Amino acid sequence: MAELSSDGSGAYRLGFGGDTLNTALYMARLLGPGQVGYVTRLGDDLYSARMREGWEAEGIDCALVETVLGATVGLYAIDTDAKGERNFTYWRSSAPARELFTRGNWHMRAEAMASAEMVYLSGISLSVLPPEGRAQLIEAAGVAKAAGVFVAVDPNFRPRLWPRQEAAEWIARAYGAATLALTSVEEEEVLFPGAGGKPPWGHLSGGGCTEVAAKAGARGAVVATPERISEIAAAQVGTVVDTTGAGDAFNAAYLAARLNGLGPEDAARRGCALGARVVAHRGAIIPRAAMEDLIEEFANAGS
């Protein structure tokens, strides 16, 4: 979507973001051009064109980005308080991405998922789709997982987008089609009351998730696999300016590290490091120059 982010003085800067897009973009920086593809539907307006051009400039493969004639993109605004905490306002009811798995070439998108090395989707993706689209996306993820694809799901629960009970129902189904849950301690407590304060969580392992990376804010993260549970310390942060995109950045570094052959604990450390870098800047996407050292470290750490 198009993103309006406040600079703290009443003025707003136009950018482009969205949770899965943020993750894809940071992954593309870490892995290199052409290694990450993005799946969505855009309009044929000026902002859709600029959005696509920006993604391609970042090295994202846009072969599965469909253009819908006469449509335009969604918009959201971010306002932050003195502590950097966010408040979102959305205008997205007519965005073509809402029909991602019900119209256009959605069968081709499902087939592409089954031939990927890794697939990542979020609860925000699910929330904007109609029930039929949600079911078809989750089914496609399950088919991909059965074919050996590493499927990751982040619930990224937003109460303004859908009711808690409805979200929990669909996210539980998505977990059943996933290998990895990229969640947070807070979200699991909200969505699944009584599940417990940290992983492993029965509703995840029972659904087939064999790996959990739970973000815990200033406390870092908790990683759970069938072998062990590890607590990962948070990376050092200076001044927190804006927490937008921090979780998406964690996901990007975690997933990129797992693709590069690193284990869950190392992946979580890299996720914490990138997330800490992001909160020191405004907006979901920080300048590439602000993370060049992390990109270089990442390139030298692969298997």
C-alpha positions as CSV (number, residue, x, y, z in Angstrom):
1,M,0.0,0.0,0.0
2,A,0.9,3.6,-0.2
3,E,2.2,4.8,3.2
4,L,1.9,8.2,4.8
5,S,4.2,8.4,7.8
6,S,4.3,11.4,10.2
7,D,7.6,13.2,10.7
8,G,6.4,14.3,14.2
9,S,5.8,17.9,13.2
10,G,2.5,17.5,11.5
11,A,3.9,16.8,8.0
12,Y,3.7,13.4,6.3
13,R,6.1,11.6,4.0
14,L,4.8,9.4,1.2
15,G,6.3,5.9,0.9
16,F,5.2,2.4,0.1
17,G,4.8,-0.4,2.6
18,G,2.8,-3.3,4.0
19,D,3.8,-6.1,6.3
20,T,4.6,-8.8,3.8
21,L,6.1,-6.3,1.4
22,N,8.4,-5.0,4.2
23,T,9.6,-8.5,4.8
24,A,10.1,-9.2,1.2
25,L,12.1,-6.0,0.7
26,Y,14.4,-6.6,3.6
27,M,14.9,-10.2,2.5
28,A,15.8,-9.1,-1.0
29,R,18.4,-6.7,0.5
30,L,19.9,-9.5,2.5
31,L,19.8,-12.3,-0.1
32,G,20.5,-10.3,-3.2
33,P,18.5,-9.4,-6.4
34,G,16.1,-12.0,-7.9
35,Q,16.0,-14.2,-4.8
36,V,12.7,-13.1,-3.4
37,G,9.4,-12.8,-5.3
38,Y,6.3,-10.9,-4.3
39,V,2.7,-12.0,-5.0
40,T,0.0,-9.3,-5.1
41,R,-2.3,-7.3,-7.4
42,L,-1.9,-3.6,-8.1
43,G,-3.8,-1.1,-10.1
44,D,-2.7,0.7,-13.3
45,D,-2.4,4.1,-11.6
46,L,0.7,6.2,-11.2
47,Y,1.3,5.1,-7.6
48,S,1.0,1.4,-8.5
49,A,3.6,1.9,-11.2
50,R,5.9,3.7,-8.8
51,M,5.4,1.0,-6.3
52,R,6.4,-1.7,-8.7
53,E,9.4,0.2,-10.0
54,G,10.6,0.7,-6.4
55,W,10.2,-3.0,-5.6
56,E,12.2,-4.0,-8.8
57,A,14.9,-1.5,-7.9
58,E,15.3,-3.3,-4.5
59,G,15.8,-6.6,-6.3
60,I,12.3,-8.1,-5.8
61,D,11.0,-10.4,-8.5
62,C,7.6,-9.0,-9.6
63,A,6.7,-11.7,-12.1
64,L,3.6,-12.6,-10.0
65,V,2.5,-9.0,-9.4
66,E,-0.7,-8.6,-11.4
67,T,-1.9,-5.3,-12.9
68,V,-5.7,-4.7,-12.7
69,L,-7.0,-2.1,-15.2
70,G,-8.9,0.8,-13.6
71,A,-7.8,-0.1,-10.0
72,T,-5.6,1.8,-7.6
73,V,-3.7,0.8,-4.5
74,G,-4.7,1.0,-0.8
75,L,-3.4,3.7,1.5
76,Y,-2.5,3.8,5.2
77,A,-1.2,6.5,7.6
78,I,1.1,6.0,10.5
79,D,1.1,8.3,13.5
80,T,3.5,7.7,16.4
81,D,3.5,8.8,20.0
82,A,6.5,10.0,22.1
83,K,7.6,6.4,22.7
84,G,7.5,5.5,19.0
85,E,4.4,3.4,19.3
86,R,2.2,3.4,16.3
87,N,-1.4,4.2,15.4
88,F,-2.7,3.1,11.9
89,T,-5.5,4.5,9.8
90,Y,-6.4,2.4,6.6
91,W,-8.1,3.2,3.3
92,R,-8.0,-0.1,1.5
93,S,-11.6,-1.3,0.8
94,S,-11.2,-1.3,-3.0
95,A,-7.6,-2.4,-3.2
96,P,-7.3,-5.2,-5.9
97,A,-5.1,-7.3,-3.5
98,R,-8.4,-8.2,-1.7
99,E,-9.2,-10.5,-4.6
100,L,-5.7,-12.1,-4.7
101,F,-7.0,-15.6,-4.4
102,T,-10.4,-15.3,-6.0
103,R,-9.9,-13.4,-9.2
104,G,-7.3,-13.0,-12.0
105,N,-4.5,-15.6,-12.2
106,W,-5.0,-16.9,-8.7
107,H,-4.5,-20.6,-9.8
108,M,-1.1,-19.7,-11.2
109,R,-0.2,-18.0,-7.9
110,A,-1.1,-21.2,-6.0
111,E,1.0,-23.3,-8.4
112,A,4.0,-20.9,-7.9
113,M,3.7,-21.4,-4.1
114,A,4.1,-25.2,-4.5
115,S,7.3,-24.7,-6.5
116,A,9.0,-22.2,-4.2
117,E,11.7,-22.9,-1.6
118,M,9.9,-20.9,1.0
119,V,6.5,-19.2,1.3
120,Y,5.6,-16.5,3.8
121,L,2.1,-15.1,4.5
122,S,0.5,-13.1,7.3
123,G,-2.7,-12.6,9.2
124,I,-3.1,-9.2,7.6
125,S,-3.0,-10.9,4.2
126,L,-5.8,-13.2,5.4
127,S,-7.8,-10.4,7.0
128,V,-8.3,-8.5,3.8
129,L,-9.4,-11.5,1.7
130,P,-13.0,-12.7,1.6
131,P,-13.6,-16.1,3.3
132,E,-13.3,-18.0,-0.1
133,G,-9.9,-16.3,-0.8
134,R,-8.7,-17.1,2.7
135,A,-9.6,-20.8,2.3
136,Q,-7.9,-21.0,-1.1
137,L,-4.7,-19.3,0.1
138,I,-4.5,-21.6,3.1
139,E,-5.2,-24.6,0.9
140,A,-2.4,-23.5,-1.4
141,A,0.0,-23.1,1.5
142,G,-0.9,-26.6,2.7
143,V,-0.2,-28.1,-0.8
144,A,3.1,-26.3,-0.8
145,K,4.0,-27.6,2.6
146,A,3.2,-31.2,1.5
147,A,5.5,-30.7,-1.4
148,G,8.4,-29.8,0.9
149,V,8.1,-26.0,0.8
150,F,9.1,-24.2,4.1
151,V,5.9,-22.3,4.9
152,A,5.9,-19.5,7.5
153,V,3.0,-17.6,9.0
154,D,2.9,-14.4,11.1
155,P,-0.5,-13.8,12.7
156,N,0.2,-10.0,12.8
157,F,-3.2,-9.5,14.4
158,R,-4.8,-6.1,13.9
159,P,-8.1,-5.7,15.9
160,R,-9.2,-2.9,13.5
161,L,-9.1,-5.3,10.6
162,W,-11.1,-8.2,12.0
163,P,-12.6,-9.5,15.3
164,R,-10.4,-11.6,17.6
165,Q,-12.4,-14.7,17.4
166,E,-12.6,-14.7,13.6
167,A,-8.9,-14.0,13.4
168,A,-8.0,-16.8,15.8
169,E,-10.1,-19.2,13.8
170,W,-8.4,-18.5,10.5
171,I,-4.9,-18.1,11.9
172,A,-5.2,-21.5,13.6
173,R,-6.1,-22.9,10.1
174,A,-3.1,-21.1,8.6
175,Y,-0.8,-22.6,11.3
176,G,-2.0,-26.0,10.3
177,A,-0.6,-25.3,6.8
178,A,2.7,-23.9,8.1
179,T,6.2,-25.2,9.1
180,L,7.1,-22.0,11.1
181,A,5.1,-19.6,13.2
182,L,6.7,-16.2,13.2
183,T,4.5,-14.8,16.0
184,S,4.8,-12.8,19.2
185,V,4.2,-13.7,22.8
186,E,1.6,-10.9,23.1
187,E,-0.3,-12.0,20.0
188,E,-0.6,-15.6,21.1
189,E,-1.9,-14.5,24.5
190,V,-4.5,-12.3,22.8
191,L,-5.6,-14.7,20.1
192,F,-5.5,-17.9,22.1
193,P,-6.2,-17.1,25.8
194,G,-4.9,-19.6,28.2
195,A,-2.3,-21.0,25.8
196,G,0.5,-20.0,28.1
197,G,3.1,-17.1,28.3
198,K,5.7,-18.6,26.0
199,P,6.2,-21.4,23.5
200,P,5.8,-24.2,22.8
201,W,2.1,-23.8,22.3
202,G,-0.1,-26.8,21.9
203,H,-2.3,-25.1,19.2
204,L,0.8,-24.7,17.1
205,S,2.5,-28.1,17.5
206,G,-0.8,-29.8,17.2
207,G,-1.4,-28.1,13.9
208,G,1.9,-29.2,12.5
209,C,4.2,-26.2,13.1
210,T,7.5,-27.6,14.0
211,E,9.3,-24.3,14.6
212,V,8.2,-21.2,16.5
213,A,10.0,-17.8,16.7
214,A,8.1,-15.6,19.1
215,K,9.0,-11.9,19.3
216,A,9.0,-10.5,22.8
217,G,9.8,-6.8,22.2
218,A,12.5,-5.5,24.5
219,R,13.0,-9.0,25.9
220,G,14.2,-10.3,22.5
221,A,12.6,-13.5,21.2
222,V,11.9,-17.1,22.2
223,V,12.6,-19.9,19.7
224,A,11.1,-23.3,20.1
225,T,11.8,-26.5,18.1
226,P,11.1,-30.1,19.0
227,E,14.7,-30.3,20.3
228,R,14.8,-27.3,22.6
229,I,13.5,-23.8,23.7
230,S,15.9,-20.9,23.5
231,E,15.6,-17.3,24.8
232,I,17.4,-14.8,22.5
233,A,18.4,-11.5,24.0
234,A,17.2,-8.3,22.3
235,A,19.8,-6.3,20.3
236,Q,20.9,-3.0,21.7
237,V,18.7,0.0,20.7
238,G,19.5,3.7,21.0
239,T,16.5,6.0,20.7
240,V,13.3,4.3,19.6
241,V,11.8,6.6,16.9
242,D,9.2,4.4,15.3
243,T,8.4,0.8,15.8
244,T,6.7,0.4,12.4
245,G,8.2,-2.5,10.5
246,A,10.3,-3.9,13.3
247,G,8.5,-7.2,13.4
248,D,8.5,-7.4,9.6
249,A,12.3,-6.8,9.6
250,F,12.8,-9.5,12.3
251,N,10.8,-11.9,10.0
252,A,12.9,-11.0,7.0
253,A,16.3,-11.6,8.7
254,Y,15.0,-14.8,10.3
255,L,13.7,-16.2,7.1
256,A,16.7,-15.2,5.1
257,A,19.0,-16.8,7.6
258,R,17.0,-20.0,7.6
259,L,17.3,-20.0,3.7
260,N,21.0,-19.5,4.0
261,G,21.3,-22.6,6.3
262,L,21.6,-21.0,9.7
263,G,19.8,-22.5,12.7
264,P,16.8,-21.0,14.4
265,E,18.8,-19.4,17.3
266,D,21.2,-17.7,14.9
267,A,18.3,-16.6,12.7
268,A,16.5,-15.0,15.7
269,R,19.7,-13.1,16.7
270,R,19.9,-11.7,13.2
271,G,16.2,-10.9,13.3
272,C,16.6,-9.0,16.6
273,A,19.6,-7.0,15.1
274,L,17.7,-5.9,12.1
275,G,14.5,-5.1,14.1
276,A,16.6,-2.9,16.4
277,R,18.0,-1.0,13.5
278,V,14.6,-0.4,12.0
279,V,13.1,1.2,15.2
280,A,15.7,3.9,15.1
281,H,14.2,5.3,11.9
282,R,10.8,6.6,10.8
283,G,8.6,4.5,8.5
284,A,8.6,0.8,7.7
285,I,11.5,0.9,5.3
286,I,14.8,2.3,6.4
287,P,17.5,3.5,4.0
288,R,19.7,0.7,2.6
289,A,22.7,2.7,3.8
290,A,21.5,2.3,7.4
291,M,21.9,-1.5,7.2
292,E,24.8,-2.0,4.9
293,D,26.9,-3.5,7.7
294,L,24.2,-6.1,8.4
295,I,23.9,-7.0,4.7
296,E,27.7,-7.5,4.6
297,E,27.7,-9.6,7.8
298,F,24.8,-11.7,6.4
299,A,26.6,-12.3,3.1
300,N,29.6,-13.7,5.1
301,A,27.6,-15.9,7.4
302,G,25.8,-18.2,5.0
303,S,26.5,-21.9,4.8
